[in-house]
Amino acid sequence: MALVNPVQDFQIFLTRLGLDSNAVEAVTEQTKLLKVDAGQVLLHQGELQQYAYFIHTGILKAEHDNDSGVALAKEFYFEQELCFLYYSWLSGTLAQYRLEAVDNAELVRIPIDLLDSPNWQQVKMGLLSQQLIYKEQKEAFLLLNTPEQRYLYLVEHRPLWVSKLHNHQLACYIGINPVSLSRLKARISQGANI
């Protein structure tokens, strides 16, 4: 079975979101294929966002560097996701977060202003609906659960995250430090062995 190339993969993604075939073909002319290395920054904090990135392979992250130089994880993005900062896009403001490759990645870059095109309204509504549901779930995840419950949720519902992200990345997302996460994992492991 032949593997789908990144552009075809993106076209399938757009079709699932409701973009008609003519518009799907037209967008191909505006895409750019990127192969990025781990650590490569795609959007710097404080810059104007111009592009969205469809992830064919790899992982991206959104982080904010606070005044103390500590990186705070906002989100991780995996294969088959369109990565961009919704608030920055909708408000036209500078990015509050940095978009960066966690590992080597193959991406399809598109101009962010395509999302405002009239024939993309169904795609835009689909993305906004997904984002709203996701944000509600994330708020509940962070507000209604202990760090242990958050970790166990990721183990059960986001095993790819647990297998692909480093302890410090998971800890930052869960809202604890890496040492606490290591202790939590050890305690859970001991409980499972009893």
C-alpha positions as CSV (number, residue, x, y, z in Angstrom):
1,M,0.0,0.0,0.0
2,A,1.5,3.3,-1.1
3,L,1.8,6.0,1.6
4,V,-0.1,9.2,1.0
5,N,2.1,12.2,0.4
6,P,1.8,15.3,2.7
7,V,-0.3,17.4,0.2
8,Q,-2.7,14.5,-0.4
9,D,-3.0,13.9,3.3
10,F,-3.9,17.6,3.8
11,Q,-6.4,17.5,0.9
12,I,-8.1,14.5,2.6
13,F,-8.2,16.5,5.9
14,L,-9.8,19.5,4.2
15,T,-12.4,17.3,2.4
16,R,-13.4,15.8,5.8
17,L,-14.0,19.3,7.1
18,G,-16.3,20.0,4.1
19,L,-14.1,21.9,1.6
20,D,-15.4,21.3,-1.9
21,S,-13.1,19.6,-4.4
22,N,-12.4,22.8,-6.5
23,A,-11.3,24.7,-3.4
24,V,-9.2,21.7,-2.3
25,E,-7.4,21.7,-5.7
26,A,-6.9,25.5,-5.6
27,V,-5.4,25.5,-2.1
28,T,-2.6,23.1,-3.3
29,E,-1.1,26.0,-5.3
30,Q,-0.7,28.0,-2.0
31,T,0.8,25.3,0.1
32,K,4.5,24.7,0.8
33,L,6.0,21.5,2.0
34,L,8.4,21.8,4.9
35,K,10.7,19.4,6.6
36,V,11.8,20.8,9.9
37,D,14.2,19.7,12.5
38,A,13.4,19.2,16.2
39,G,13.7,22.6,18.0
40,Q,13.1,24.6,14.8
41,V,10.8,27.6,15.6
42,L,8.0,28.2,13.1
43,L,6.5,31.3,14.8
44,H,8.2,33.3,17.4
45,Q,6.4,34.7,20.5
46,G,5.5,38.3,19.7
47,E,5.4,37.9,15.9
48,L,2.3,38.2,13.6
49,Q,1.0,34.8,12.6
50,Q,1.0,34.3,8.9
51,Y,0.7,30.6,8.4
52,A,-1.0,27.4,9.7
53,Y,0.8,24.1,9.6
54,F,-0.8,20.8,8.8
55,I,1.2,18.0,10.4
56,H,1.9,15.0,8.2
57,T,4.5,13.6,10.5
58,G,6.0,14.8,13.8
59,I,4.9,16.8,16.8
60,L,4.7,20.6,17.3
61,K,4.2,22.6,20.4
62,A,3.0,26.0,21.5
63,E,4.9,27.5,24.4
64,H,5.0,30.8,26.2
65,D,8.3,32.1,27.7
66,N,7.4,34.1,30.8
67,D,9.4,37.0,32.2
68,S,11.5,34.6,34.2
69,G,12.5,32.7,31.1
70,V,10.4,29.6,32.0
71,A,8.7,27.9,29.1
72,L,5.0,27.2,29.8
73,A,3.4,24.6,27.6
74,K,0.1,25.6,26.0
75,E,-0.4,22.7,23.7
76,F,1.1,19.9,21.7
77,Y,0.0,19.1,18.1
78,F,0.3,15.7,16.5
79,E,-0.1,14.1,13.1
80,Q,-3.3,14.9,11.2
81,E,-3.8,18.2,13.1
82,L,-3.8,21.8,11.8
83,C,-1.5,23.8,14.1
84,F,-2.0,27.5,14.5
85,L,-2.9,29.9,17.3
86,Y,-6.7,30.6,17.3
87,Y,-6.7,33.7,19.4
88,S,-3.9,35.3,17.3
89,W,-5.8,34.4,14.1
90,L,-9.2,35.6,15.2
91,S,-8.0,38.9,16.9
92,G,-5.2,39.7,14.4
93,T,-2.8,40.2,17.3
94,L,0.8,39.2,17.8
95,A,1.4,35.6,19.0
96,Q,1.5,35.1,22.7
97,Y,3.1,31.7,22.1
98,R,6.0,30.2,20.1
99,L,5.3,27.4,17.7
100,E,8.2,24.9,17.6
101,A,8.9,21.4,16.4
102,V,9.3,18.9,19.2
103,D,10.8,16.4,16.8
104,N,11.6,16.2,13.1
105,A,8.4,16.9,11.2
106,E,6.9,17.0,7.7
107,L,4.4,19.9,7.4
108,V,2.2,21.5,4.9
109,R,2.3,25.3,5.3
110,I,-0.7,27.3,4.3
111,P,-1.4,31.1,4.5
112,I,-3.6,31.7,7.6
113,D,-5.7,34.1,5.7
114,L,-7.2,31.2,3.6
115,L,-9.2,30.4,6.7
116,D,-11.1,33.6,6.2
117,S,-12.0,32.9,2.5
118,P,-15.7,32.7,1.8
119,N,-15.5,29.2,0.4
120,W,-13.7,28.1,3.6
121,Q,-16.6,29.0,5.9
122,Q,-17.5,25.3,6.5
123,V,-13.9,24.5,7.3
124,K,-13.7,27.5,9.6
125,M,-16.8,26.5,11.4
126,G,-15.6,22.9,11.7
127,L,-12.2,24.0,13.2
128,L,-13.9,26.5,15.6
129,S,-16.3,23.8,16.7
130,Q,-13.4,21.3,17.3
131,Q,-11.5,24.0,19.2
132,L,-14.4,25.0,21.4
133,I,-15.0,21.3,22.4
134,Y,-11.3,20.8,22.9
135,K,-11.0,23.9,25.1
136,E,-14.0,22.9,27.3
137,Q,-12.5,19.4,27.7
138,K,-9.1,20.9,28.6
139,E,-10.6,23.3,31.2
140,A,-12.3,20.3,32.8
141,F,-9.1,18.3,32.6
142,L,-7.1,21.0,34.5
143,L,-9.8,22.3,36.9
144,L,-11.6,19.1,37.9
145,N,-8.8,16.6,38.3
146,T,-5.7,16.1,40.5
147,P,-2.3,15.8,38.8
148,E,-2.6,12.0,39.2
149,Q,-6.0,11.9,37.5
150,R,-4.6,14.1,34.7
151,Y,-1.7,11.8,34.1
152,L,-4.0,8.7,34.2
153,Y,-6.3,10.4,31.7
154,L,-3.4,11.0,29.3
155,V,-2.3,7.3,29.8
156,E,-5.8,6.1,28.9
157,H,-7.0,8.7,26.3
158,R,-3.8,10.1,24.9
159,P,-1.3,7.2,24.9
160,L,0.6,8.8,22.0
161,W,1.3,11.8,24.2
162,V,2.7,9.6,27.0
163,S,4.9,7.6,24.6
164,K,6.2,10.5,22.5
165,L,6.6,13.4,25.0
166,H,9.4,13.7,27.5
167,N,8.6,13.8,31.2
168,H,9.3,17.5,31.4
169,Q,6.9,18.2,28.6
170,L,4.1,16.0,30.1
171,A,4.7,17.5,33.6
172,C,4.4,21.1,32.2
173,Y,1.1,20.2,30.4
174,I,-0.3,18.5,33.6
175,G,0.8,21.5,35.7
176,I,3.4,19.9,37.9
177,N,7.2,19.8,37.9
178,P,9.1,16.8,36.3
179,V,10.2,15.5,39.8
180,S,6.6,15.3,40.9
181,L,5.6,13.5,37.7
182,S,8.4,10.9,38.2
183,R,7.2,10.3,41.8
184,L,3.6,10.1,40.6
185,K,4.6,7.5,38.0
186,A,6.6,5.5,40.5
187,R,3.7,5.5,42.9
188,I,1.3,4.4,40.2
189,S,3.7,1.7,39.1
190,Q,4.1,0.4,42.6
191,G,0.4,0.2,43.0
192,A,0.0,-1.7,39.8
193,N,2.6,-4.3,41.0
194,I,0.8,-5.0,44.3
